[in-house]
Amino acid sequence: MSLKRTQLVSDEWSVDRRLTELGLNRRDLLQAVDMAMAAAANATPFHPANSPGTFAYHEGTFALRNIFVRSDWLVDRYLQLEAIRNDRLRLRVIYSNVDIATNIEHGPKPRSRKGAGAARACQPLLFDNLPQFSPVPDEPYATYFLMVDSRGAAELTRPIVQDGTYSHYVERVFLRGPEDGEEFVDFEPDTDVDGDFEPTVMRKV
């Protein structure tokens, strides 16, 4: 598998141009981010500890579909991943809560462990310890994640999934930094749910 340098898109003009190429736009993506963060803020101390992240994931997924699903974008549940899909551009977008977004020195990591579905959709990594490089995936659909942290910072990123986390990044498109967002509520690590799960099969007795 060949390697390529991670593509980082951060200045406003380049971001808007790249999003247009991907059939998306910054305004609508950030609307989905804001809806997810508002849902996270609905959690109270009486809710379970994972509620902020769970609420954000559910509302973020709904928002992506409610905003984008029309002629070009469809609801997608490939490999049990709750997403939207564009068949013309061969793209998939999934909502994800992460520890920190839009930090050049620190690649975003998911708040919940990613399962086999995400690893397969993003293609497993064959090389370790190459932070500035990524394999070129063979998956026919490019899988991007709308990654959002607790400060409201967000990026649209195409990661490689290995050992339950984002290990490397094919492309990172910065949407909004923390200085432009609003901190709503911190997500509890490792307690969020997402659409990528591995079902337990038990023998019926």
Summary of the structure (lengths in Angstrom):
residues: 205
radius of gyration: 16.3
end to end distance: 45.7
largest distance: 61.0
contacts: 656
relative contact order: 0.22
helix: 27%
strand: 27%
